[in-house]
Amino acid sequence: MISTPTSSRIATRRRRGQSGVALIVVLILLLIMTLLGLASLRGTLLEERMAANLFDRSLGFQAAEAALRQGEVVAMGLASPPAGNACAAGVCGPPLNGLNRALGNADWVNATELDDNTLAVPNAADLQYIVEYLGEYNTTPKCDLITGPNGRPKDPLCKAYMYRVSSRYVAQGRSSVILQSIVRRPSP
């Protein structure tokens, strides 16, 4: 005679056969979801840092540009080129033998007369400029060949004083920005 298992015996066999595989699968899925969450969190934090650095760089650029404009105003307001090759009050004479000079920290001047529209800089000492006299140059080629009775070129705008204006924004632990421009002022 063949005996048929009762329903209680079948249920008992099924319970014994599962042995916790579902628990392991769920734990592995939970681990994968945690790793995905941490990766997306890390990406978000990196994007936030990049945005903050870009904003800091933009503020530094605007501040350095304001200092550059102040240096250009100083260069345009000079009555005559500086005598000698030394630096005084942020204005330097031509370098010896036409070589570039190494500028020390003492040669730079703090930019103080900034527009009201300029963004606030945390420390005014971080924002500086310097004006370097480069010499007197022709504004157009060979304009000095046509001279008037006084021996000076006929074109009053033929000769010009050239200045290199440099500005920098260097803050501790923040982005650094250095800008330069060349300013031409007609010589008298």
Stockholm file with secondary structure:
# STOCKHOLM 1.0

chainA/1-188         MISTPTSSRIATRRRRGQSGVALIVVLILLLIMTLLGLASLRGTLLEERMAANLFDRSLGFQAAEAALRQGEVVAMGLASPPAGNACAAGVCGPPLNGLNRALGNADWVNATELDDNTLAVPNAADLQYIVEYLGEYNTTPKCDLITGPNGRPKDPLCKAYMYRVSSRYVAQGRSSVILQSIVRRPSP
#=GR chainA/1-188 SS CCCCCCHHHHHHHHHHHHTTHHHHHHHHHHHHHHHHHHHHHHHHHHHHHHHHHHHHHHHHHHHHHHHHHHHHHHHHTCSSCCSSSCEETTEECCCGGGCCCCCCGGGCEECCCCCTTSCCCSCGGGEEEEEEEEEEEESSTTGGGSBCTTSSBSSTTSEEEEEEEEEEEECTTSCEEEEEEEEEEECC
#=GC SS_cons         CCCCCCHHHHHHHHHHHHTTHHHHHHHHHHHHHHHHHHHHHHHHHHHHHHHHHHHHHHHHHHHHHHHHHHHHHHHHTCSSCCSSSCEETTEECCCGGGCCCCCCGGGCEECCCCCTTSCCCSCGGGEEEEEEEEEEEESSTTGGGSBCTTSSBSSTTSEEEEEEEEEEEECTTSCEEEEEEEEEEECC
//
